[in-house]
Amino acid sequence: MLYLKWKDSEKQGYVFDPAKPIRIGRSPEKNDICIRKETVSLQHCVLYLYQTGVFLEDLHSRNGTWLKQGLVKRQVRGAEPVFSGDKIIVGDLVIKVIIF
């Protein structure tokens, strides 16, 4: 299971089963997590389970998807493995990933 949490005006967090891809973007019809900000593309990125790991992939978003692992922050190119404690940056929103 994945717990995704972020701080905005409501301090939101959600639990997901990564067996089904988790889509993040601005479109409420096409995404599991809808972020209504202009810096976020309609279909921005996706988290999914592959073999025994969780992966993040940018969906050709306008501003890119960033992954922060410890002190290292890099733009997501292709499929990147995600670990508990990592942070996904979509637009100006930072989403913390907890895997349990």
All heavy atoms as an XYZ file, in Angstrom:
813
protein
N       0.847     -1.184      0.000
C       0.000      0.000      0.000
C       0.891      1.246      0.000
O       1.986      1.232      0.531
C      -0.895      0.010      1.222
C      -1.846     -1.182      1.319
S      -3.001     -1.323     -0.030
C      -4.254     -0.208      0.463
N       0.359      2.296     -0.570
C       1.048      3.592     -0.630
C       0.237      4.634      0.111
O      -0.975      4.723     -0.068
C       1.158      4.069     -2.070
C       2.181      3.467     -2.991
C       2.023      4.056     -4.375
C       3.558      3.700     -2.486
N       0.918      5.424      0.921
C       0.292      6.591      1.536
C       0.965      7.803      0.923
O       2.187      7.953      0.996
C       0.468      6.563      3.052
C      -0.071      7.781      3.756
C      -1.394      8.175      3.616
C       0.749      8.544      4.576
C      -1.891      9.287      4.279
C       0.256      9.661      5.244
C      -1.050     10.027      5.083
O      -1.541     11.140      5.741
N       0.176      8.649      0.259
C       0.677      9.877     -0.352
C       0.114     11.047      0.426
O      -1.098     11.148      0.592
C       0.249      9.942     -1.820
C       0.668      8.767     -2.701
C       0.088      8.931     -4.095
C       2.168      8.629     -2.757
N       0.992     11.920      0.907
C       0.500     13.078      1.668
C       1.215     14.340      1.220
O       2.342     14.310      0.759
C       0.646     12.860      3.163
C       2.037     12.913      3.699
C       2.017     12.781      5.212
C       3.370     13.127      5.784
N       3.363     13.221      7.212
N       0.479     15.450      1.333
C       1.047     16.742      0.972
C       0.399     17.819      1.803
O      -0.674     17.654      2.357
C       0.886     17.023     -0.516
C      -0.516     17.007     -1.014
C      -1.384     18.057     -1.088
C      -1.242     15.871     -1.516
N      -2.580     17.653     -1.615
C      -2.519     16.319     -1.872
C      -0.918     14.529     -1.689
C      -3.482     15.458     -2.398
C      -1.874     13.687     -2.212
C      -3.133     14.153     -2.565
N       1.093     18.946      1.863
C       0.596     20.086      2.615
C       0.078     21.122      1.631
O       0.800     21.603      0.785
C       1.701     20.703      3.469
C       2.178     19.801      4.569
C       3.287     20.455      5.352
C       3.820     19.503      6.398
N       4.962     20.038      7.101
N      -1.187     21.410      1.741
C      -1.792     22.533      1.044
C      -2.761     23.140      2.041
O      -2.602     22.957      3.239
C      -2.438     22.114     -0.281
C      -3.551     21.081     -0.121
O      -3.907     20.742      1.022
O      -4.067     20.616     -1.145
N      -3.753     23.819      1.592
C      -4.688     24.446      2.534
C      -5.433     23.417      3.374
O      -5.907     23.717      4.456
C      -5.679     25.333      1.786
O      -6.418     24.545      0.866
N      -5.526     22.168      2.890
C      -6.276     21.141      3.597
C      -5.396     20.039      4.198
O      -5.901     19.169      4.895
C      -7.302     20.507      2.653
C      -8.287     21.515      2.109
C      -9.195     20.896      1.071
O      -9.352     19.672      1.073
O      -9.738     21.654      0.263
N      -4.071     20.046      3.956
C      -3.153     19.001      4.428
C      -3.723     17.620      4.129
O      -4.134     16.892      5.000
C      -2.869     19.156      5.922
C      -2.113     20.409      6.252
C      -1.775     20.475      7.724
C      -1.031     21.753      8.003
N      -0.734     21.918      9.409
N      -3.724     17.260      2.874
C      -4.377     16.039      2.421
C      -3.429     14.846      2.406
O      -2.225     14.989      2.314
C      -4.933     16.258      1.019
C      -5.987     17.339      0.993
C      -6.632     17.433     -0.357
O      -6.990     16.422     -0.930
N      -6.773     18.634     -0.870
N      -4.030     13.659      2.449
C      -3.293     12.419      2.332
C      -4.242     11.313      1.904
O      -5.408     11.321      2.291
N      -3.755     10.381      1.127
C      -4.585      9.296      0.625
C      -3.801      7.990      0.639
O      -2.596      7.983      0.439
C      -5.054      9.567     -0.816
C      -5.947     10.764     -0.926
C      -5.440     12.004     -1.276
C      -7.309     10.661     -0.670
C      -6.267     13.108     -1.386
C      -8.144     11.770     -0.773
C      -7.606     12.983     -1.126
O      -8.426     14.083     -1.221
N      -4.508      6.883      0.835
C      -3.921      5.549      0.782
C      -4.370      4.889     -0.522
O      -5.542      4.940     -0.874
C      -4.363      4.694      1.996
C      -3.848      3.268      1.864
C      -3.889      5.333      3.293
N      -3.403      4.289     -1.232
C      -3.683      3.647     -2.510
C      -3.073      2.254     -2.547
O      -2.048      2.001     -1.919
C      -3.060      4.439     -3.675
C      -3.688      5.765     -3.911
C      -3.158      6.908     -3.347
C      -4.807      5.880     -4.724
C      -3.734      8.141     -3.581
C      -5.383      7.111     -4.968
C      -4.850      8.243     -4.389
N      -3.690      1.384     -3.316
C      -3.118      0.089     -3.633
C      -2.389      0.268     -4.964
O      -3.025      0.543     -5.981
C      -4.228     -0.959     -3.757
C      -3.693     -2.340     -4.071
O      -2.471     -2.476     -4.292
O      -4.499     -3.275     -4.091
N      -1.063      0.131     -5.001
C      -0.329      0.389     -6.255
C      -0.524     -0.671     -7.325
O       0.035     -0.552     -8.408
C       1.125      0.454     -5.786
C       1.157     -0.397     -4.573
C      -0.186     -0.227     -3.903
N      -1.316     -1.710     -7.041
C      -1.592     -2.711     -8.080
C      -2.304     -2.069     -9.262
O      -2.163     -2.499    -10.401
C      -2.433     -3.849     -7.503
N      -3.065     -1.004     -9.003
C      -3.713     -0.221    -10.055
C      -2.918      1.089    -10.183
O      -2.620      1.735     -9.185
C      -5.160      0.079     -9.648
C      -5.900      0.956    -10.624
C      -7.293      1.281    -10.100
C      -7.992      2.266    -11.003
N      -7.768      3.648    -10.650
N      -2.538      1.494    -11.391
C      -1.776      2.738    -11.548
C      -2.488      3.934    -10.908
O      -3.711      4.045    -10.962
C      -1.677      2.912    -13.064
C      -1.833      1.536    -13.613
C      -2.781      0.838    -12.677
N      -1.699      4.817    -10.299
C      -2.212      6.017     -9.642
C      -1.820      7.206    -10.513
O      -0.643      7.546    -10.619
C      -1.617      6.169     -8.228
C      -1.902      4.912     -7.409
C      -2.145      7.415     -7.544
C      -0.976      4.741     -6.232
N      -2.797      7.814    -11.137
C      -2.545      8.941    -12.038
C      -2.698     10.260    -11.286
O      -3.636     10.431    -10.510
C      -3.484      8.897    -13.229
C      -3.233      7.671    -14.087
C      -4.019      7.726    -15.390
N      -3.674      6.593    -16.228
C      -2.637      6.573    -17.069
N      -1.875      7.626    -17.186
N      -2.384      5.504    -17.793
N      -1.773     11.181    -11.572
C      -1.774     12.504    -10.945
C      -1.813     13.538    -12.055
O      -1.064     13.450    -13.031
C      -0.509     12.704    -10.083
C      -0.437     11.635     -8.988
C      -0.491     14.099     -9.472
C       0.860     11.615     -8.213
N      -2.703     14.534    -11.917
C      -2.796     15.591    -12.911
C      -3.912     16.562    -12.591
O      -4.541     16.489    -11.538
N      -4.153     17.479    -13.497
C      -5.138     18.546    -13.286
C      -6.559     18.130    -13.657
O      -7.527     18.694    -13.150
C      -4.710     19.778    -14.088
C      -5.345     21.060    -13.610
C      -4.781     22.292    -14.273
N      -5.181     22.357    -15.671
C      -4.342     22.451    -16.701
N      -3.044     22.477    -16.513
N      -4.791     22.509    -17.928
N      -6.722     17.138    -14.512
C      -8.048     16.731    -14.970
C      -8.719     15.802    -13.957
O      -8.210     14.720    -13.689
C      -7.941     16.006    -16.315
O      -9.179     15.423    -16.653
N      -9.870     16.211    -13.400
C     -10.543     15.342    -12.427
C     -11.106     14.070    -13.050
O     -11.256     13.067    -12.367
C     -11.661     16.220    -11.856
C     -11.839     17.339    -12.804
C     -10.556     17.488    -13.577
N     -11.375     14.076    -14.344
C     -11.933     12.903    -15.010
C     -10.884     11.835    -15.299
O     -11.208     10.658    -15.399
C     -12.612     13.293    -16.336
C     -13.821     14.192    -16.191
C     -13.421     15.666    -16.093
O     -12.340     16.058    -16.590
O     -14.207     16.428    -15.507
N      -9.641     12.220    -15.456
C      -8.613     11.290    -15.914
C      -7.588     10.908    -14.843
O      -6.652     10.174    -15.139
C      -7.880     11.892    -17.108
C      -8.781     12.117    -18.299
C      -8.024     12.712    -19.446
C      -8.955     12.922    -20.631
N      -8.290     13.499    -21.777
N      -7.733     11.423    -13.619
C      -6.721     11.208    -12.597
C      -7.308     10.745    -11.278
O      -8.441     11.068    -10.940
C      -5.938     12.514    -12.370
C      -5.204     12.937    -13.611
O      -4.232     12.324    -14.008
N      -5.697     13.987    -14.265
N      -6.495     10.015    -10.526
C      -6.879      9.596     -9.180
C      -6.629     10.717     -8.176
O      -7.360     10.867     -7.206
C      -6.084      8.347     -8.776
C      -6.315      7.213     -9.757
O      -7.454      6.720     -9.807
O      -5.368      6.848    -10.480
N      -5.564     11.489     -8.416
C      -5.272     12.672     -7.601
C      -5.347     13.874     -8.526
O      -4.585     13.977     -9.492
C      -3.881     12.576     -6.950
C      -3.828     11.376     -6.013
C      -3.561     13.865     -6.201
C      -2.461     11.128     -5.414
N      -6.270     14.762     -8.234
C      -6.475     15.960     -9.053
C      -5.867     17.161     -8.341
O      -6.234     17.471     -7.210
C      -7.968     16.174     -9.297
S      -8.307     17.641    -10.273
N      -4.937     17.824     -9.008
C      -4.284     19.021     -8.474
C      -4.656     20.167     -9.398
O      -4.179     20.247    -10.524
C      -2.759     18.835     -8.403
C      -2.424     17.612     -7.559
C      -2.099     20.084     -7.838
C      -0.984     17.176     -7.640
N      -5.512     21.036     -8.936
C      -6.061     22.116     -9.775
C      -5.154     23.346     -9.753
O      -5.523     24.385     -9.240
C      -7.464     22.467     -9.303
C      -8.418     21.294     -9.217
C      -8.822     20.772    -10.537
N      -9.921     21.576    -11.036
C     -10.324     21.539    -12.278
N      -9.737     20.766    -13.142
N     -11.325     22.278    -12.664
N      -3.960     23.202    -10.318
C      -3.019     24.317    -10.417
C      -2.521     24.394    -11.849
O      -2.334     23.370    -12.510
C      -1.841     24.106     -9.467
C      -2.263     24.124     -8.009
C      -1.071     24.073     -7.100
C      -1.556     24.151     -5.666
N      -0.502     24.447     -4.750
N      -2.286     25.583    -12.324
C      -1.852     25.795    -13.707
C      -0.480     25.187    -13.999
O      -0.174     24.893    -15.144
C      -1.836     27.288    -14.040
C      -3.225     27.873    -14.191
C      -4.010     27.217    -15.320
O      -3.453     26.984    -16.411
O      -5.188     26.900    -15.093
N       0.352     24.983    -12.981
C       1.682     24.407    -13.186
C       1.636     22.888    -13.361
O       2.654     22.260    -13.627
C       2.603     24.747    -12.003
O       1.989     24.290    -10.793
C       2.869     26.234    -11.924
N       0.446     22.297    -13.224
C       0.266     20.853    -13.349
C      -0.439     20.559    -14.673
O      -1.443     21.185    -15.005
C      -0.562     20.303    -12.153
C      -0.822     18.823    -12.302
C       0.150     20.606    -10.835
N       0.082     19.603    -15.425
C      -0.528     19.221    -16.698
C      -1.809     18.421    -16.469
O      -2.024     17.880    -15.390
C       0.453     18.391    -17.522
O       1.567     19.174    -17.887
N      -2.641     18.325    -17.502
C      -3.892     17.573    -17.386
C      -3.622     16.134    -16.950
O      -4.314     15.593    -16.096
C      -4.656     17.594    -18.706
C      -5.235     18.941    -19.110
C      -5.848     18.865    -20.504
C      -6.257     19.400    -18.101
N      -2.641     15.498    -17.556
C      -2.176     14.171    -17.150
C      -0.681     14.316    -16.914
O       0.112     14.303    -17.855
C      -2.471     13.136    -18.215
C      -3.949     12.892    -18.406
C      -4.213     11.866    -19.488
O      -3.489     11.770    -20.468
N      -5.260     11.084    -19.299
N      -0.289     14.439    -15.660
C       1.077     14.832    -15.329
C       2.024     13.642    -15.155
O       3.061     13.566    -15.794
C       1.061     15.693    -14.059
C       2.259     16.553    -13.918
N       2.270     17.867    -14.311
C       3.493     16.283    -13.437
C       3.475     18.378    -14.080
N       4.230     17.426    -13.548
N       1.664     12.709    -14.263
C       2.540     11.567    -13.997
C       1.719     10.392    -13.469
O       0.532     10.535    -13.164
C       3.647     11.937    -13.023
S       3.093     12.448    -11.388
N       2.389      9.239    -13.344
C       1.709      8.041    -12.872
C       2.659      7.244    -11.977
O       3.860      7.173    -12.235
C       1.201      7.185    -14.060
C       2.340      6.689    -14.922
C       0.355      6.027    -13.588
N       2.105      6.682    -10.916
C       2.810      5.748    -10.031
C       2.229      4.367    -10.277
O       1.016      4.224    -10.380
C       2.566      6.116     -8.565
C       3.394      7.245     -7.978
C       2.733      7.772     -6.716
C       4.784      6.769     -7.667
N       3.078      3.360    -10.356
C       2.562      2.018    -10.593
C       3.513      0.967    -10.017
O       4.694      1.229     -9.787
C       2.342      1.777    -12.090
C       3.575      1.947    -12.935
C       4.415      0.874    -13.212
C       3.902      3.193    -13.473
C       5.538      1.031    -13.985
C       5.020      3.355    -14.249
C       5.839      2.274    -14.505
O       6.956      2.436    -15.270
N       2.970     -0.211     -9.809
C       3.721     -1.342     -9.302
C       4.255     -2.141    -10.486
O       3.509     -2.430    -11.432
C       2.788     -2.218     -8.454
C       3.412     -3.389     -7.717
C       4.399     -2.906     -6.666
C       2.317     -4.213     -7.050
N       5.547     -2.456    -10.450
C       6.138     -3.313    -11.475
C       7.037     -4.318    -10.772
O       7.957     -3.912    -10.047
C       6.936     -2.479    -12.477
C       7.591     -3.325    -13.539
C       6.824     -3.923    -14.536
C       8.957     -3.549    -13.527
C       7.412     -4.712    -15.509
C       9.553     -4.332    -14.500
C       8.779     -4.917    -15.477
O       9.354     -5.711    -16.434
N       6.748     -5.575    -10.955
C       7.419     -6.667    -10.260
C       7.312     -6.432     -8.750
O       6.226     -6.495     -8.226
C       8.840     -6.851    -10.765
C       8.858     -7.299    -12.222
C      10.242     -7.468    -12.777
O      11.228     -7.100    -12.161
N      10.316     -8.007    -13.971
N       8.402     -6.094     -8.073
C       8.321     -5.911     -6.613
C       8.515     -4.461     -6.178
O       8.629     -4.182     -4.988
C       9.372     -6.782     -5.903
O      10.674     -6.388     -6.357
C       9.136     -8.252     -6.184
N       8.550     -3.533     -7.118
C       8.807     -2.145     -6.758
C       7.754     -1.184     -7.269
O       6.943     -1.512     -8.131
N       7.781      0.022     -6.717
C       6.898      1.104     -7.140
C       7.710      2.034     -8.030
O       8.851      2.393     -7.697
C       6.330      1.865     -5.922
C       5.475      3.043     -6.378
C       5.528      0.929     -5.033
N       7.115      2.421     -9.156
C       7.808      3.284    -10.112
C       6.986      4.530    -10.419
O       5.758      4.509    -10.346
C       8.080      2.513    -11.409
C       9.166      1.489    -11.258
C       8.888      0.249    -10.721
C      10.460      1.784    -11.626
C       9.873     -0.704    -10.559
C      11.467      0.846    -11.471
C      11.178     -0.401    -10.936
N       7.695      5.597    -10.771
C       7.093      6.879    -11.138
C       7.493      7.184    -12.569
O       8.661      7.020    -12.949
C       7.614      7.980    -10.202
C       7.227      9.411    -10.533
C       5.728      9.624    -10.353
C       8.004     10.372     -9.637
N       6.526      7.651    -13.352
C       6.811      8.015    -14.736
C       6.098      9.321    -15.078
O       4.922      9.492    -14.779
C       6.338      6.891    -15.665
C       6.822      7.035    -17.068
C       6.564      5.792    -17.901
O       6.382      4.702    -17.339
O       6.534      5.950    -19.140
N       6.835     10.234    -15.682
C       6.264     11.486    -16.158
C       5.505     11.201    -17.447
O       5.949     10.404    -18.274
C       7.376     12.512    -16.405
C       6.847     13.845    -16.853
O       6.286     14.573    -16.013
O       6.969     14.165    -18.053
N       4.356     11.828    -17.627
C       3.533     11.619    -18.817
C       3.684     12.783    -19.800
O       2.718     13.321    -20.294
C       2.070     11.422    -18.412
C       1.802     10.202    -17.530
C       0.348     10.180    -17.064
C       2.159      8.913    -18.259
N       4.926     13.166    -20.066
C       5.255     14.258    -20.988
C       4.607     15.568    -20.536
O       4.039     16.313    -21.348
C       4.858     13.903    -22.427
C       5.431     12.594    -22.869
N       6.759     12.425    -23.155
C       4.857     11.384    -23.037
C       6.979     11.181    -23.495
N       5.845     10.520    -23.434
N       4.683     15.825    -19.235
C       4.087     17.050    -18.677
C       4.865     18.279    -19.121
O       6.044     18.197    -19.488
C       4.056     16.962    -17.156
O       5.377     16.927    -16.644
N       4.198     19.399    -19.073
C       4.788     20.671    -19.504
C       5.957     21.081    -18.613
O       6.988     21.516    -19.105
C       3.698     21.744    -19.480
C       4.129     23.102    -19.951
C       2.968     24.079    -20.005
N       1.819     23.605    -19.258
C       1.074     24.332    -18.464
N       1.320     25.614    -18.321
N       0.043     23.827    -17.815
N       5.810     20.960    -17.283
C       6.840     21.413    -16.342
C       7.678     20.281    -15.758
O       8.540     20.515    -14.925
C       6.193     22.212    -15.208
C       5.583     23.492    -15.713
O       6.158     24.173    -16.555
N       4.410     23.821    -15.227
N       7.421     19.058    -16.176
C       8.198     17.929    -15.695
C       7.762     17.464    -14.311
O       7.050     18.154    -13.585
N       8.199     16.265    -13.975
C       7.975     15.680    -12.663
C       9.352     15.498    -12.044
O      10.291     15.063    -12.714
C       7.272     14.314    -12.788
O       6.031     14.500    -13.472
C       7.004     13.699    -11.429
N       9.471     15.835    -10.767
C      10.748     15.761    -10.078
C      10.642     14.758     -8.934
O       9.593     14.610     -8.321
C      11.135     17.137     -9.549
C      11.356     18.116    -10.667
C      10.393     18.785    -11.370
C      12.595     18.484    -11.248
N      10.968     19.552    -12.348
C      12.326     19.397    -12.290
C      13.915     18.149    -10.974
C      13.318     19.966    -13.047
C      14.920     18.724    -11.737
C      14.615     19.626    -12.765
N      11.752     14.095     -8.649
C      11.812     13.117     -7.580
C      12.960     13.500     -6.662
O      14.093     13.697     -7.118
C      12.035     11.713     -8.156
C      12.074     10.552     -7.176
C      10.753     10.424     -6.422
C      12.388      9.256     -7.899
N      12.651     13.626     -5.371
C      13.678     13.949     -4.385
C      13.881     12.723     -3.502
O      12.958     12.270     -2.837
C      13.283     15.156     -3.547
C      14.382     15.590     -2.618
C      14.084     16.903     -1.947
C      15.279     17.268     -1.086
N      14.986     18.348     -0.189
N      15.093     12.184     -3.545
C      15.472     11.029     -2.740
C      16.627     11.466     -1.854
O      17.736     11.670     -2.333
C      15.871      9.851     -3.627
C      14.705      9.351     -4.465
C      15.085      8.246     -5.437
O      16.047      8.376     -6.178
N      14.315      7.169     -5.433
N      16.327     11.652     -0.561
C      17.339     12.196      0.347
C      17.647     13.626     -0.043
O      16.750     14.451     -0.175
N      18.913     13.911     -0.290
C      19.318     15.267     -0.676
C      19.371     15.451     -2.190
O      19.625     16.544     -2.674
C      20.694     15.590     -0.075
C      20.755     15.590      1.450
C      22.189     15.798      1.920
C      19.840     16.651      2.033
N      19.159     14.383     -2.931
C      19.264     14.429     -4.390
C      17.887     14.662     -5.017
O      16.948     13.917     -4.777
C      19.868     13.107     -4.933
C      19.925     13.133     -6.451
C      21.232     12.857     -4.343
N      17.811     15.721     -5.842
C      16.574     16.044     -6.555
C      16.881     15.987     -8.047
O      17.855     16.580     -8.509
C      16.097     17.438     -6.162
C      14.877     17.908     -6.908
C      14.535     19.331     -6.494
C      13.552     19.950     -7.440
N      13.320     21.365     -7.126
N      16.055     15.227     -8.776
C      16.290     15.128    -10.213
C      14.969     15.028    -10.968
O      13.972     14.569    -10.419
C      17.188     13.945    -10.543
C      16.579     12.598    -10.279
C      17.554     11.475    -10.648
N      16.963     10.199    -10.421
C      16.793      9.612     -9.251
N      17.191     10.226     -8.160
N      16.238      8.427     -9.142
N      15.014     15.421    -12.222
C      13.834     15.326    -13.075
C      13.639     13.877    -13.495
O      14.605     13.171    -13.800
C      13.981     16.222    -14.295
C      12.704     16.338    -15.083
C      12.759     17.446    -16.113
O      13.804     18.020    -16.371
N      11.632     17.750    -16.699
N      12.392     13.428    -13.497
C      12.065     12.048    -13.856
C      12.141     11.897    -15.368
O      11.503     12.636    -16.108
C      10.654     11.676    -13.331
C      10.231     10.315    -13.839
C      10.616     11.740    -11.818
N      12.942     10.933    -15.789
C      13.090     10.609    -17.210
C      12.866      9.105    -17.335
O      13.632      8.317    -16.800
C      14.481     10.969    -17.698
C      14.828     12.418    -17.444
C      15.290     13.071    -18.719
N      15.777     14.409    -18.461
C      15.058     15.498    -18.693
N      13.855     15.394    -19.174
N      15.552     16.684    -18.449
N      11.811      8.715    -17.997
C      11.489      7.295    -18.063
C      10.867      6.836    -16.750
O      10.283      7.626    -16.019
N      11.021      5.579    -16.419
C      10.479      5.022    -15.182
C      11.549      5.068    -14.100
O      12.659      4.580    -14.297
C      10.014      3.589    -15.404
N      11.216      5.686    -12.978
C      12.156      5.819    -11.862
C      11.618      5.056    -10.655
O      10.438      5.208    -10.306
C      12.304      7.289    -11.464
C      12.915      8.157    -12.523
C      14.434      8.141    -12.491
O      15.011      7.611    -11.527
O      15.020      8.666    -13.447
N      12.442      4.264     -9.969
C      11.972      3.589     -8.759
C      11.725      4.593     -7.638
O      12.446      5.578     -7.507
C      13.110      2.635     -8.411
C      14.319      3.195     -9.074
C      13.827      3.945    -10.283
N      10.682      4.339     -6.860
C      10.306      5.214     -5.749
C      10.360      4.388     -4.462
O       9.898      3.253     -4.430
C       8.879      5.783     -5.949
C       8.453      6.614     -4.763
C       8.824      6.610     -7.219
N      10.918      4.987     -3.407
C      11.060      4.313     -2.128
C      10.352      5.105     -1.038
O      10.087      6.307     -1.201
C      12.538      4.145     -1.788
C      13.301      3.401     -2.856
C      14.039      4.089     -3.809
C      13.253      2.023     -2.928
C      14.727      3.409     -4.798
C      13.934      1.330     -3.918
C      14.673      2.028     -4.851
N      10.060      4.431      0.061
C       9.402      5.101      1.181
C      10.254      6.275      1.660
O      11.472      6.156      1.810
C       9.193      4.103      2.327
O       8.297      4.618      3.268
N       9.623      7.411      1.858
C      10.318      8.622      2.279
C      10.666      9.557      1.139
O      11.026     10.715      1.370
N      10.585      9.077     -0.101
C      10.859      9.937     -1.260
C       9.783     11.001     -1.395
O       8.677     10.854     -0.882
C      10.898      9.116     -2.547
C      12.130      8.238     -2.650
O      13.014      8.328     -1.772
O      12.202      7.458     -3.622
N      10.123     12.063     -2.117
C       9.168     13.139     -2.378
C       9.036     13.337     -3.881
O      10.031     13.414     -4.591
C       9.610     14.425     -1.696
C       9.582     14.280     -0.187
C      10.065     15.501      0.521
C       9.982     15.226      2.020
N      10.703     16.202      2.779
N       7.783     13.410     -4.322
C       7.468     13.665     -5.725
C       7.054     15.128     -5.830
O       6.206     15.589     -5.065
C       6.321     12.749     -6.195
C       6.728     11.278     -6.069
C       5.912     13.090     -7.621
C       5.564     10.325     -6.220
N       7.640     15.849     -6.778
C       7.317     17.269     -6.950
C       6.582     17.421     -8.274
O       7.117     17.120     -9.342
C       8.582     18.132     -6.896
C       9.293     17.881     -5.560
C       8.237     19.602     -7.085
C      10.716     18.329     -5.519
N       5.330     17.872     -8.175
C       4.443     18.072     -9.314
C       4.019     19.537     -9.272
O       3.307     19.939     -8.355
C       3.215     17.137     -9.218
C       2.261     17.391    -10.357
C       3.644     15.684     -9.185
N       4.472     20.316    -10.253
C       4.215     21.752    -10.174
C       4.953     22.292     -8.966
O       6.147     22.053     -8.794
N       4.234     22.966     -8.072
C       4.859     23.444     -6.831
C       4.407     22.636     -5.618
O       4.659     23.016     -4.485
C       4.596     24.937     -6.640
C       3.111     25.258     -6.536
O       2.282     24.356     -6.730
O       2.786     26.430     -6.264
N       3.776     21.503     -5.857
C       3.281     20.645     -4.777
C       4.278     19.512     -4.521
O       4.713     18.838     -5.451
C       1.917     20.064     -5.142
C       1.199     19.326     -4.040
C       0.748     20.272     -2.940
C       0.007     18.574     -4.601
N       4.618     19.312     -3.241
C       5.527     18.239     -2.831
C       4.694     17.141     -2.185
O       3.987     17.378     -1.213
C       6.593     18.766     -1.852
C       7.494     17.631     -1.408
C       7.395     19.886     -2.488
N       4.770     15.935     -2.743
C       4.006     14.786     -2.265
C       4.970     13.780     -1.641
O       5.870     13.294     -2.325
C       3.227     14.112     -3.412
C       2.296     15.116     -4.094
C       2.466     12.909     -2.910
C       1.687     14.619     -5.388
N       4.780     13.508     -0.368
C       5.640     12.525      0.314
C       5.055     11.136      0.132
O       3.845     10.935      0.281
C       5.767     12.850      1.794
C       6.733     11.929      2.508
C       7.020     12.374      3.915
C       8.067     11.443      4.526
N       8.391     11.850      5.878
N       5.920     10.169     -0.156
C       5.524      8.783     -0.387
C       5.908      7.937      0.823
O       7.065      7.966      1.250
C       6.211      8.210     -1.645
C       5.847      6.751     -1.845
C       5.889      9.035     -2.869
N       4.945      7.208      1.347
C       5.213      6.243      2.411
C       4.681      4.902      1.923
O       3.492      4.783      1.603
C       4.564      6.662      3.739
C       5.149      7.999      4.175
C       4.766      5.598      4.807
C       4.445      8.657      5.332
N       5.561      3.916      1.850
C       5.179      2.576      1.398
C       5.105      1.674      2.609
O       6.021      1.631      3.419
C       6.215      2.038      0.385
C       6.322      2.973     -0.814
C       5.842      0.623     -0.045
C       7.426      2.640     -1.778
N       3.970      0.969      2.751
C       3.824      0.038      3.881
C       3.118     -1.227      3.449
O       2.575     -1.321      2.389
C       3.098      0.690      5.055
C       1.729      1.171      4.751
C       0.621      0.393      5.055
C       1.499      2.421      4.154
C      -0.663      0.841      4.787
C       0.228      2.864      3.896
C      -0.847      2.072      4.209
